[in-house]
Structures are given as C-alpha cells and as structure tokens.
Amino acid sequence: MDAALRFLQSLNEAELRDLVIMPLLSRMGYQDVRCIHGTLELGKDIVFSQQDPLARVRHFAVVVKRGPLTGSVSASNSIRAALAQMEQSLDTPFLDPRNGREVNIDGVYLITPHTLSQQSIQACKGALARHGSRVTFVDGPALMGLIMEYQPDFTWSLPKDLPPVVEAISQKLPHRQNKAFVLMPFGGHYDSYYVAIYKPGLEAAGFVVQRADDIFVPQPIIKDIQRAIAQADVILCEMSGRNPNVFYELGLAHAIGKPVILLCDNLSDVPFDLQHIRTIPYDCHTPDWASKLRDAIRKSVFSIDPTEVWPPPLSKECPPG
C-alpha cells in the first residue's frame, strides 16, 4: 500500500487525472466520465454522471490536486483555495458537449493522493458543514482503498506486482556482449515502467541495462548517449508521447545499424517513416499488461538477427538524392 501510494504521489496532475481517476470512476460504474480541465473548466477537472433510482440523472465534478494541501490561509496549496474551486464548481454549470445545454453540478469531490491532515480539515470545517454531502474530500489512503476495490490491476507499474523472472541466465546470446540501452522519456510513470518492465525484460534475456541517467561522467550528456548507443548490442525505444529527444536518439541508433525494439502505447504516435517497422503495442488499462509487455521485450531480444537489421545503416556509399 505504501509503495502504491508513493507512486500515486509521483504522478503529475494530468497523469493522475487521465491514468488513475478517470478509469477508476468508469470502473465504479459512473457514466459520461470526461475531462473538462482547461481555461473554461470553472473549477472542474472531471465531470461524470449517475442515474439514481428515481430516474433522475445526477451530475458530479472532481477537482484534482496532486500536491499536499495545507491549512494555511495564504499558501497557494491551501485547502481553502481548493475548497473555493469546489464551490465554484457547484455555483457554475458546465456545457454538455452533446447538446450544448447547461448542466448543474449536484456534488463535487476533491481528490488528492496525499493524506489530509487534521489541521487542513479543521481549516475548512465550517464550509464542509455548510455544504453537507455536496462536498466530499478523498485523500490518498481513501483513493488507494477505492483503487484496490475497483481497479486492483492499477498497481501494474510497481515491481512487486510483477511475477518473478523465471528465465535462466544461461539463455544469454553467446555472440553478444549483452549490453542494452533504453531510449525513453524521463519522469512520472515512465520511471516506474523502466524499473518494473523494460529493465527486467531485457535482463531476463541476459543483458546489462542502462539508460541515460545511469551514466555519471563529467562531459556533455549527448556524448554519453552517443557512446552508449554505439556500445549497445540492443536498443529499446519507448516512442509514446513523441518525445523529441527520444526520436533524435532513435535516429542515431538507426543510422549506425543498431537493432532496436520499438514500444508504443498509441500507434498513432509512431511517425510515418517508422510505421513499416514492427512496434510492440501495449495498453496500460488492460489486466496483466505489464507482465505481457515485459515478456514481449524478452522474446523480441531473442528474435533479433544481427545480420538483418532494419532499416539498414547509413553508409558513405549511399547514392545522393
């Protein structure tokens, strides 16, 4: 539980909203779950609805706060400021995108991955009493409890939830130096993917694994990356999100003819020039996806034929034009 809660707290607000809270609300049976975060949100990050027993549709909003909230009046992360945002949600309707009609909010939830202290709750005790059940706080432990009840496969990104690697190290490829380098974005859930999926998947094939932040030498980082790519026997590239640094590094790897395993959680993120190359797709909202992806990485390594790397490396003999 503690590790899962720390992971929740490491997410940025968009990741918390899109990868955790919205799927959770759908799992809980709520309808029309949608993000309306933006300049016209009027206090609402997420809206959803529920059909009550009397056949009336009730509408709700969620205010998402990724950082810890304090009871301080002046602090930018005060719970009173969050409460003011919740009150704005109640006071102002949103436009239903299906018909353009104004929809009033019946209740609003504040969701944060951090524990709310007694001091912060005391700071808005009067407002909570005034609004009654229309305003509800869901802090980290409560959110984690809902996840474990309705979305237990969410903890895919934590190493402890993956089954142990059973492949023997004797399966190492004898003609390789067994070095792998990972090209990927940094931060948020990607760091958890590296620890829980990419690295153990490559290690299961007998490779020593690195990514750029594993290298500590006093020289420009791009030199480290170029050297690591040149020395690696296998490159793993996470293309999700179209990170420009990742694509630059991928171009370097292809230019010198390195075998590259491509991953992506959305095939629309794969540029046209790469669409003819096999990519391992994955969907983080499906059960056991992390274990399956890790095994797919391992199998892909063993399927590589170093004599048939595609695309072929550049050479000085390439015809101009």
C-alpha positions, -999 to 999 in steps of 0.1 A, spaced: 0 0 0 28 25 9 46 18 -23 15 22 -44 6 55 -26 41 68 -32 37 60 -69 4 79 -70 21 109 -54 49 108 -80 24 114 -109 18 148 -123 -18 162 -123 -26 151 -159 -13 115 -153 -32 113 -120 -64 126 -138 -62 106 -170 -44 73 -159 -59 69 -125 -90 88 -115 -110 87 -148 -105 50 -153 -114 44 -117 -146 63 -120 -156 43 -150 -148 11 -131 -170 22 -103 -199 24 -127 -202 61 -133 -213 73 -167 -201 100 -191 -167 104 -174 -149 132 -192 -121 157 -186 -130 193 -190 -98 207 -175 -88 240 -191 -95 277 -193 -132 272 -192 -134 245 -166 -149 268 -140 -135 248 -111 -140 214 -126 -113 190 -138 -135 160 -144 -173 156 -147 -194 124 -146 -230 114 -140 -250 87 -123 -286 75 -128 -303 75 -94 -332 51 -85 -358 78 -92 -346 80 -129 -330 114 -124 -295 118 -137 -272 134 -111 -240 152 -122 -208 154 -103 -174 172 -107 -139 163 -95 -112 188 -85 -78 171 -88 -49 183 -66 -16 163 -70 3 181 -42 -2 181 -5 -27 206 8 -22 227 39 -45 245 63 -26 278 58 -48 307 46 -21 324 24 -4 293 9 -10 286 -28 -16 250 -20 -41 257 9 -71 235 13 -92 267 14 -82 276 -21 -92 241 -32 -125 245 -14 -131 278 -32 -126 259 -65 -151 233 -54 -176 260 -45 -171 275 -80 -179 241 -94 -212 240 -76 -221 276 -85 -214 274 -122 -228 249 -147 -209 233 -175 -219 228 -211 -229 193 -221 -209 187 -254 -237 165 -268 -263 192 -269 -248 224 -256 -271 227 -226 -260 239 -193 -257 212 -166 -257 220 -129 -235 200 -105 -251 180 -77 -219 173 -59 -181 178 -61 -152 158 -49 -117 169 -41 -92 141 -49 -56 142 -38 -30 114 -35 -18 129 -2 -31 124 33 -52 154 46 -40 165 80 -63 173 109 -51 209 106 -62 212 70 -96 196 76 -101 219 106 -94 249 84 -125 243 63 -147 225 89 -174 253 87 -176 252 49 -179 214 49 -208 216 73 -224 243 52 -223 223 20 -232 190 36 -229 159 13 -224 181 -18 -187 185 -10 -165 154 -3 -128 150 2 -110 119 -10 -74 118 2 -46 94 -6 -55 65 17 -92 67 7 -82 69 -30 -59 39 -26 -87 19 -9 -111 26 -39 -83 16 -63 -77 -17 -45 -115 -24 -45 -124 -14 -81 -92 -13 -100 -67 -36 -84 -47 -41 -116 -38 -4 -114 -6 -13 -94 9 -28 -126 36 -3 -125 51 -15 -92 78 -41 -94 64 -61 -65 32 -68 -85 50 -85 -114 57 -122 -113 93 -131 -109 115 -137 -139 120 -174 -144 142 -174 -175 177 -187 -168 207 -165 -173 221 -194 -194 199 -182 -222 222 -153 -229 231 -149 -266 267 -161 -269 276 -138 -298 266 -106 -279 283 -85 -253 249 -84 -236 246 -46 -234 212 -29 -238 205 8 -238 170 22 -232 157 54 -250 127 68 -232 112 99 -216 121 106 -180 98 113 -150 64 103 -139 51 68 -147 79 62 -173 104 58 -145 82 31 -130 79 14 -164 117 13 -166 122 -3 -132 93 -27 -134 91 -36 -171 118 -25 -195 149 -33 -174 137 -67 -161 125 -77 -196 160 -71 -210 177 -86 -180 156 -117 -185 174 -121 -218 208 -118 -202 216 -81 -208 231 -55 -187 208 -25 -190 213 13 -189 195 45 -197 210 80 -198 206 88 -162 226 57 -152 257 73 -167 278 96 -144 308 112 -162 318 149 -164 311 155 -200 281 166 -221 252 142 -218 248 138 -256 284 123 -258 274 98 -231 243 89 -251 262 86 -284 288 63 -268 261 42 -250 242 37 -283 274 28 -301 284 3 -275 250 -13 -270 241 -46 -287 203 -39 -284 184 -6 -281 149 -4 -266 130 27 -276 98 39 -259 80 61 -285 49 70 -265 43 107 -264 66 115 -293 94 128 -272 118 147 -295 149 137 -276 139 100 -279 134 103 -316 167 121 -321 185 92 -302 165 67 -322 178 83 -354 213 79 -342 207 42 -334 192 35 -368 219 54 -386 247 31 -373 226 0 -377 218 -10 -341 190 -35 -335 161 -15 -320 130 -28 -302 102 -2 -306 74 2 -280 44 25 -280 11 27 -261 -6 45 -290 3 36 -326 -8 70 -338 24 83 -321 45 62 -345 58 86 -372 51 76 -409 88 68 -415 87 42 -388 53 26 -394 68 -1 -416 89 -13 -387 74 -37 -362 64 -20 -330 53 -37 -298 19 -20 -288 6 -20 -252 -25 -8 -234 -18 1 -197 -56 -2 -189 -58 -39 -196 -51 -65 -169 -16 -80 -168 -3 -57 -195 30 -51 -177 39 -87 -174 29 -93 -211 50 -64 -222 80 -75 -202 77 -109 -218 73 -95 -253 105 -75 -248 124 -106 -237 111 -126 -267 119 -97 -291 156 -97 -280 159 -134 -288 143 -130 -322 169 -104 -333 191 -114 -362 221 -90 -362 227 -98 -399 193 -85 -409 189 -52 -390 162 -29 -404 164 -2 -415 199 -8 -429 226 16 -416 237 46 -435 270 45 -454 291 68 -475 282 47 -505 245 57 -502 236 74 -535 228 111 -533 192 123 -536 
